[in-house]
Amino acid sequence: MNQLISLLVENKPGALMRVAGVLTARGYNIESLTVAEVDRGKHRSRITIVVAISFSSWRRVSSSSCCRFQSWR
């Protein structure tokens, strides 16, 4: 099942690599990925990912990975 994941991240070098790395390290396939700056003043970007993962698996990934990258929900 595909899940749509939307993250608001600090716009710094390596942010996309960390987010994608969390998913690929666990063997999940990223179907689609989009990144766009949403707040130039606060240096934030939105990463939107479609990934082939069950909702329960995503909950485990997101709860165990919250310290790897700073995100605003």
C-alpha positions in Angstrom: 0.0 0.0 0.0 1.3 3.5 -0.8 1.5 6.2 1.8 1.8 9.9 1.2 4.2 11.4 3.6 4.6 15.2 3.9 7.4 16.7 6.0 8.2 20.3 6.8 12.0 20.4 7.3 14.7 22.9 7.9 16.2 23.9 4.6 19.8 22.8 5.2 22.2 20.7 3.2 21.7 17.0 3.8 18.0 17.2 4.9 16.7 15.3 1.9 19.5 12.7 2.2 18.6 12.0 5.8 14.9 11.6 5.1 15.4 9.4 2.1 18.1 7.5 4.0 15.7 6.6 6.8 13.4 4.9 4.3 15.9 3.3 2.0 17.9 1.9 4.9 14.8 -0.1 5.9 14.3 -1.3 2.3 11.2 0.8 1.4 10.9 1.9 -2.2 10.2 5.6 -2.8 7.7 5.9 -5.6 7.7 9.7 -5.9 9.5 12.6 -4.3 9.0 16.3 -4.4 10.8 19.1 -2.6 9.8 22.8 -2.5 10.8 25.8 -0.4 7.7 27.0 1.5 9.0 29.6 3.9 12.1 31.5 2.7 12.2 33.6 5.9 12.3 30.6 8.2 14.3 28.5 5.8 11.8 25.6 5.6 11.0 23.2 2.8 8.3 20.7 2.3 9.3 17.2 1.3 6.4 15.1 -0.1 7.1 11.4 -0.6 4.9 8.6 -1.9 6.3 5.3 -0.5 5.2 1.7 -0.7 4.8 1.0 3.0 1.9 0.0 5.3 0.6 2.6 7.7 1.7 0.6 10.8 5.2 0.3 9.3 5.3 4.0 8.7 4.3 4.7 12.4 7.3 2.5 13.5 9.7 4.3 11.1 8.5 7.8 12.1 8.6 7.2 15.8 12.1 5.6 15.8 13.5 8.3 13.4 12.2 11.5 15.0 15.7 12.4 16.3 17.5 11.8 13.0 15.9 14.9 11.3 14.1 17.9 12.6 10.6 18.3 11.2 7.6 20.5 11.9 4.2 18.9 11.6 
